[in-house]
Amino acid sequence: MTALRRIQKELRDIKDKPVDGIIVEPDNDNLFVWNCSMKGGNDSPYKGGTFRFKLELPTSFPFKAPSVVFQTKVYHPGINEEGHICVPILRDEWKPSVTLSTVLAVIQEKLNNPSPDDPFEPDIAMVLKSDKAKFFATAKEYTKKYAI
């Protein structure tokens, strides 16, 4: 019951003060599942793309972190082939005080600022490190092909 009250409060907060560039739509039957979409940043290789992801909240929320899975295929060192995103706030740095607005902002930041450090996809990270132009070209190609 605590989780549901917290989720309802978080949703109200997001509706009152949305995270710019992110749309959140809770599942009709289940407030623990959010269908989200995010626009790629103008200064990123993901510009012009809209990326869909699902945010699922555990029944033990806020004591356990939500899980996030991208449904849009992304060429990114921090997002793996299955769509899982590598951000510390969703793993070992999770705290019950972290808001879902913060989680959404961190996901947006991670998408728009790919870094070869702490990668989920070491091969993509290596391309970003060794041939930035090739990385950007491939990321833009994926965005054009897969992002709405």
SULSULVEN-V827448 format. One record per backbone hydrogen bond with DSSP energy under -1.0 kcal/mol. NH is the residue of the N-H (numbers start at 1). CO is the residue of the C=O. E is the energy in kcal/mol with one decimal. If there is no record, write none. Layout:
# SULSULVEN-V827448
NH_CO_E, NH_CO_E
This chain:
# SULSULVEN-V827448
5_1_-2.1, 6_2_-2.3, 7_3_-2.7, 8_4_-2.5, 9_5_-2.1, 10_6_-2.7, 11_7_-2.5, 12_8_-2.1, 13_9_-2.5, 14_10_-2.3, 15_11_-2.4, 16_12_-2.6, 17_13_-2.4, 22_19_-2.2, 23_37_-2.8, 25_35_-2.4, 27_33_-3.3, 33_30_-1.7, 34_55_-3.0, 35_25_-3.0, 36_53_-3.0, 37_23_-2.1, 38_51_-2.0, 39_21_-2.1, 40_49_-2.8, 44_41_-1.7, 47_44_-1.5, 49_46_-2.0, 51_38_-3.3, 53_36_-2.5, 54_69_-2.9, 55_34_-2.6, 56_67_-2.9, 57_32_-3.3, 61_58_-2.1, 63_60_-2.2, 67_56_-2.8, 69_54_-2.3, 70_83_-3.4, 71_52_-2.7, 72_52_-1.6, 76_74_-1.0, 79_76_-1.1, 80_84_-2.4, 83_80_-2.1, 86_78_-2.8, 90_87_-1.8, 91_88_-1.9, 93_88_-2.5, 94_91_-1.2, 98_95_-2.0, 103_99_-1.8, 104_100_-2.6, 105_101_-2.2, 106_102_-2.5, 107_103_-2.3, 108_104_-2.3, 109_105_-2.4, 110_106_-2.6, 111_107_-2.5, 112_108_-2.4, 113_109_-1.3, 120_77_-2.7, 121_77_-2.4, 125_121_-2.2, 126_122_-2.2, 127_123_-1.7, 128_124_-2.4, 129_125_-2.3, 130_126_-2.8, 131_127_-3.0, 135_131_-2.3, 136_132_-2.8, 137_133_-2.4, 138_134_-2.6, 139_135_-2.9, 140_136_-2.5, 141_137_-2.1, 142_138_-2.6, 143_139_-2.3, 144_140_-2.5, 145_141_-2.2, 146_142_-3.6, 147_143_-1.3, 148_50_-1.6
